[in-house]
Amino acid sequence: MKVNGKETTFKEGITLSEFLEKSDYSLEKIVVERNGKIISKNSYCEIILKNEDNYEIVSFVGGG
């Protein structure tokens, strides 16, 4: 699986939600795209990671 263009290893059978939490992402401050499509936050716990998937994870940063 690729995350933000880099090959990434993961535990087989893990959900997107579990992966994000173990990778220290703040779920409230990110948007996830899988294979070119934005994923609803409600779906994170239903999506099982697959080797052929490509993810882009974008974090929002406040500032002014």
C-alpha positions as CSV (number, residue, x, y, z in Angstrom):
1,M,0.0,0.0,0.0
2,K,1.2,3.5,-0.6
3,V,0.5,6.4,1.7
4,N,1.3,9.9,0.4
5,G,3.4,8.3,-2.3
6,K,5.5,6.0,-0.1
7,E,5.3,2.2,0.3
8,T,3.9,1.5,3.7
9,T,3.6,-1.8,5.6
10,F,0.6,-2.6,7.7
11,K,-0.9,-5.5,9.7
12,E,-3.2,-7.7,7.6
13,G,-6.9,-7.2,8.3
14,I,-6.4,-3.7,9.9
15,T,-9.0,-1.0,9.2
16,L,-8.2,2.5,8.0
17,S,-9.3,3.9,11.4
18,E,-6.9,1.6,13.2
19,F,-4.0,2.4,10.9
20,L,-4.6,6.2,11.3
21,E,-4.7,6.0,15.1
22,K,-1.5,3.8,15.2
23,S,0.2,6.3,12.9
24,D,-0.6,9.2,15.2
25,Y,-3.0,11.1,12.9
26,S,-5.5,13.3,14.5
27,L,-8.8,12.1,12.9
28,E,-10.4,15.5,13.4
29,K,-7.8,17.3,11.4
30,I,-7.3,15.1,8.3
31,V,-9.0,14.1,5.0
32,V,-8.2,10.8,3.4
33,E,-8.3,9.9,-0.3
34,R,-8.2,6.3,-1.4
35,N,-7.5,5.5,-5.0
36,G,-8.5,9.1,-6.1
37,K,-11.7,9.3,-4.1
38,I,-12.3,11.1,-0.8
39,I,-13.5,8.8,2.0
40,S,-16.2,9.8,4.5
41,K,-14.9,9.8,8.1
42,N,-17.9,7.6,8.9
43,S,-16.3,4.9,6.7
44,Y,-12.9,4.8,8.2
45,C,-13.8,1.9,10.6
46,E,-15.3,-0.1,7.7
47,I,-12.5,0.0,5.2
48,I,-10.0,-2.8,5.4
49,L,-6.6,-1.9,4.0
50,K,-5.3,-3.6,0.9
51,N,-1.9,-3.8,-0.7
52,E,-3.1,-2.4,-4.0
53,D,-4.6,0.8,-2.5
54,N,-3.1,4.2,-2.7
55,Y,-3.9,6.7,0.1
56,E,-3.3,10.4,0.3
57,I,-3.7,11.8,3.8
58,V,-4.0,15.6,4.1
59,S,-3.7,17.4,7.5
60,F,-5.2,20.7,8.2
61,V,-3.0,23.3,9.9
62,G,-4.4,26.4,11.5
63,G,-2.6,29.7,11.3
64,G,-3.1,33.2,10.5
